Amino acid sequence: MNITIDMPDELAYTINEPQQSLMQKAKQAFVMTLLAEHKLSISQAAHWLELSVYDTMKLAGQQHIDLINVDDLADELAQAITQRTVQCH
């Protein structure tokens, strides 16, 4: 699938960056948005951006994107505590 972004010539002139650079920034913004919405995993985002998982995590951190869904983590912890309590009895 290809996604196209229309940019007015005067905006492109004002930005004054090569088209490839703008395309990479748009791709990165899109992938980071999907990552923030928990629609992509870190490894999927890294693959799509052609970065290492470490560099993708670093980029996400720079953009203040939470990589762990706190609600999911709380549920998993509660479940683990419940299982451990049942096993101990």
Kinemage of the C-alpha trace (Angstrom):
@kinemage 1
@onewidth
@group {chain A} dominant
@subgroup {mainchain}
@vectorlist {calphas} color= white
{ca met a 1} P 0.000 0.000 0.000
{ca asn a 2} L 1.227 3.469 -0.817
{ca ile a 3} L 0.098 6.593 0.981
{ca thr a 4} L 0.501 9.951 -0.709
{ca ile a 5} L 0.710 13.339 0.952
{ca asp a 6} L -0.036 16.443 -1.077
{ca met a 7} L 2.079 19.427 -0.109
{ca pro a 8} L 1.652 22.875 -1.599
{ca asp a 9} L 4.708 24.032 -3.550
{ca glu a 10} L 5.097 27.138 -1.396
{ca leu a 11} L 5.250 24.981 1.751
{ca ala a 12} L 7.824 22.676 0.176
{ca tyr a 13} L 9.821 25.768 -0.813
{ca thr a 14} L 9.616 27.165 2.736
{ca ile a 15} L 10.704 23.871 4.312
{ca asn a 16} L 13.574 23.589 1.825
{ca glu a 17} L 14.393 19.929 2.422
{ca pro a 18} L 14.926 17.138 -0.086
{ca gln a 19} L 11.816 15.116 -0.903
{ca gln a 20} L 13.420 11.912 0.440
{ca ser a 21} L 14.003 13.573 3.814
{ca leu a 22} L 10.388 14.741 3.999
{ca met a 23} L 9.146 11.277 3.045
{ca gln a 24} L 11.269 9.704 5.794
{ca lys a 25} L 9.953 12.177 8.375
{ca ala a 26} L 6.353 11.515 7.353
{ca lys a 27} L 6.915 7.755 7.541
{ca gln a 28} L 8.562 8.062 10.940
{ca ala a 29} L 5.710 10.224 12.287
{ca phe a 30} L 3.130 7.740 11.004
{ca val a 31} L 4.918 4.739 12.493
{ca met a 32} L 5.429 6.507 15.833
{ca thr a 33} L 1.718 7.385 15.926
{ca leu a 34} L 0.786 3.742 15.371
{ca leu a 35} L 3.290 2.690 18.026
{ca ala a 36} L 1.820 5.186 20.506
{ca glu a 37} L -1.640 3.788 19.787
{ca his a 38} L -0.278 0.283 20.481
{ca lys a 39} L -1.181 -0.810 16.956
{ca leu a 40} L 2.407 -1.822 16.200
{ca ser a 41} L 4.939 -3.683 18.282
{ca ile a 42} L 8.434 -2.314 18.766
{ca ser a 43} L 9.832 -4.949 16.413
{ca gln a 44} L 7.243 -4.125 13.726
{ca ala a 45} L 8.014 -0.405 14.020
{ca ala a 46} L 11.764 -1.092 13.905
{ca his a 47} L 11.398 -3.252 10.823
{ca trp a 48} L 9.250 -0.676 9.033
{ca leu a 49} L 11.651 2.165 9.884
{ca glu a 50} L 14.686 -0.005 9.081
{ca leu a 51} L 16.135 0.646 12.534
{ca ser a 52} L 17.267 -1.604 15.339
{ca val a 53} L 14.812 -2.291 18.146
{ca tyr a 54} L 17.100 -0.312 20.453
{ca asp a 55} L 17.122 2.733 18.146
{ca thr a 56} L 13.349 2.506 17.744
{ca met a 57} L 12.897 2.430 21.524
{ca lys a 58} L 15.237 5.408 21.829
{ca leu a 59} L 13.265 7.327 19.176
{ca ala a 60} L 9.994 6.500 20.937
{ca gly a 61} L 11.454 7.738 24.220
{ca gln a 62} L 12.568 10.997 22.615
{ca gln a 63} L 8.974 11.480 21.473
{ca his a 64} L 7.609 10.576 24.934
{ca ile a 65} L 5.788 7.510 23.646
{ca asp a 66} L 4.892 4.971 26.334
{ca leu a 67} L 5.935 1.553 25.114
{ca ile a 68} L 4.156 -0.251 27.920
{ca asn a 69} L 0.410 -0.033 28.266
{ca val a 70} L 0.029 0.651 31.991
{ca asp a 71} L -3.476 -0.836 32.136
{ca asp a 72} L -2.256 -4.079 30.545
{ca leu a 73} L 0.719 -4.183 32.906
{ca ala a 74} L -1.548 -3.686 35.938
{ca asp a 75} L -3.824 -6.503 34.731
{ca glu a 76} L -0.853 -8.826 34.206
{ca leu a 77} L 0.552 -8.032 37.651
{ca ala a 78} L -2.815 -8.611 39.313
{ca gln a 79} L -3.166 -11.908 37.462
{ca ala a 80} L 0.345 -12.999 38.494
{ca ile a 81} L -0.313 -12.105 42.137
{ca thr a 82} L -3.614 -13.996 42.081
{ca gln a 83} L -1.964 -17.086 40.567
{ca arg a 84} L 0.862 -16.939 43.091
{ca thr a 85} L -1.590 -16.578 45.987
{ca val a 86} L -3.600 -19.582 44.768
{ca gln a 87} L -0.432 -21.679 44.396
{ca cys a 88} L 0.710 -20.821 47.926
{ca his a 89} L -2.520 -22.039 49.528
